[in-house]
Amino acid sequence: MSPAPDSGLASRLAQACQALDLPVDNARAEKLLAYLAQMQRWNRTYNLTAIRDPEQMLVQHLFDSLSVVNPLGRVLNEAGPAAVYDIGSGGGLPGVVLAILRPGWQVNCVDAVEKKMAFVRQMSGALSLPNLRALHARVEDLPPADSDVVISRAFASLKDFAALAGRHVRNDGTLVAMKGKVPQDEIQALHEQGEWQVHDIQALQVPTLDAQRCLIWMRRSQGTL
C-alpha cells in the first residue's frame, strides 16, 4: 500500500461518492487512493496515461470510473458472482475501480500493452484484489470469455468494439461503452452492421467534471444468438 493519502484527495473522493450515491467504506476508499497514487508513480516511468496532473487524474480517471459502478450494479448482482471484461483497460480503468468496490465480481482487464497489464497485475497483489486479473493480449486473440458484461472506455468505435469484443459476451449479456457525447454516427454504423443494437443510452454525471459523459448499452439483435 502507499503512504497515507492526501487528506484533500480523501475529502474530494468522499464527496464524489456521496454525489454518486455510492457507499464506500474507509478500507475501499484507501485502496482507491492508493491505486491513484501508484498510477501517478508508475506514470512517471511507464506512461500509463497522458494525464499527469493529480487533480485531473482524480476526476477524469477515478471519478469517471466510479460513475459506472451503480449503473453496472443494476444489471449485475452487486454482491456477485458476475464476470466482467474491461477491454483496452490501459492502467485498469474502469476495471481496477470495479474490482475494488465490487469484490464479488471477477474483473478481467485486457490490454495489448504489456507494461499496462504489469501495472494492473501489481495492483491486484498490492491492493489484495483476488478478483482482479490482467490479461496481456489482443482482445480478438483470446478465447470467448462468456462474460456477463464487457465494458470499454475510449477503446474504439461502437462498431469495432462490437466486432472485436462481442464474442466475449455470453448470449444474454451486455456490451457497454463509456463515451463522451452521444456518438450518433457510431450508433448508425453499428446498427447497419446488424449483429448488435443499442438498447439504452444513459447519461452520466461525473462529479466536478464539466463534460458530457454517457454509457451506451448494447445487446445482440434478435436472431443473432
Stockholm file with secondary structure:
# STOCKHOLM 1.0

chainA/1-225         MSPAPDSGLASRLAQACQALDLPVDNARAEKLLAYLAQMQRWNRTYNLTAIRDPEQMLVQHLFDSLSVVNPLGRVLNEAGPAAVYDIGSGGGLPGVVLAILRPGWQVNCVDAVEKKMAFVRQMSGALSLPNLRALHARVEDLPPADSDVVISRAFASLKDFAALAGRHVRNDGTLVAMKGKVPQDEIQALHEQGEWQVHDIQALQVPTLDAQRCLIWMRRSQGTL
#=GR chainA/1-225 SS CCSCCCHHHHHHHHHHHHHTTCCCCHHHHHHHHHHHHHHHHHHHHHCCCSCCCHHHHIIIIIIHHHTTHHHHHTTSCTTSCEEEEEETCTTTTTHHHHHHHCTTEEEEEEESCHHHHHHHHHHHHHTTCTTEEEEESCGGGSCCCCEEEEEEESCSCHHHHHHHHGGGEEEEEEEEEEESSCCHHHHHHHHHHCSEEEEEEEEECCTTCCSCEEEEEEEECTTCC
#=GC SS_cons         CCSCCCHHHHHHHHHHHHHTTCCCCHHHHHHHHHHHHHHHHHHHHHCCCSCCCHHHHIIIIIIHHHTTHHHHHTTSCTTSCEEEEEETCTTTTTHHHHHHHCTTEEEEEEESCHHHHHHHHHHHHHTTCTTEEEEESCGGGSCCCCEEEEEEESCSCHHHHHHHHGGGEEEEEEEEEEESSCCHHHHHHHHHHCSEEEEEEEEECCTTCCSCEEEEEEEECTTCC
//
